């Protein structure tokens, strides 16, 4: 019997099928969509943690789940919870959301507008093809590589639930480090550029750019053309508990915002890269616009 994976929350109907997967809108879809929209913590873009009474006052809950809206069916492959978790996570990434399998919840705000967390839009046909690439990655990957890949995608999506610059930067930089280690394990050519998997932080972004064919953002670079601006922010934050030279929460500026935006865009390209999703978006430069995924076929 093929694996069935109920998931949510997606506010539009989605019914697609190819030889490997079927995406099916769940029964009682209208009610599943309407229920969160009745909450005061729902906005057009985000759903914030529901409020619950605690010691006589209303506080955000520490964990919540959204209703099931769809079902993914893996044709010809029996139920495997870990496989289903990964595919739903990858599907959410492709749609710019953090979708979750039934039984998995959220700890912070979660995006509800498709495309909110990425700068690309796949067509329906591209969605199933890209999902097939994610499945192929999982089937070929070793256990450690699967864990790293799941962590990279999850952290990329969850990072955007935070509002402070230093929080978003820290989470997105963790994604960059994760993809470095994952690529070091998987690519002999990439591994040759480092003495060990602890290779120099400044060398990692250009090496990943070369490995996956995605442009290295100019905002990462200092006057010498190296990734000094990026690594300086990283070292100051992680080793000194400072952001832009000040204690955390005491500084923010437009330059740091640009670096974070570029890092987010670059990380999304790297994720598409290690999943083996060949597309023209991976060669794009961040320009504050949405792009077509534009698979290379």
Secondary structure, 3 states (H helix, E strand, C coil): CCEEEEEECCCCCCCEECCCEEEEECCCHHHHHHHHHCCCCECCCEECCCEEEECCEEEECCCECCCCCEEEEECCCCCCHHHHHHHHHHHHHHHCCCCEECCCCECCCEECCCCCCCCEECCHHHHHHHHHHHHHHHHHCCHHHHHHHHHHHHHHHHHHHCCCHHHHHHHHHHHHHHHHHHHHHHCHHHHCCCCCCCCCHHHHHHHHHHHHCCCCCHHHCCCCCCCHHHHHHHHHHHHHCEECCEECCCCCCHHHHHHHHHHHHHHHHHHHHHCCCCEHHHHCCCCCCCEECCECC
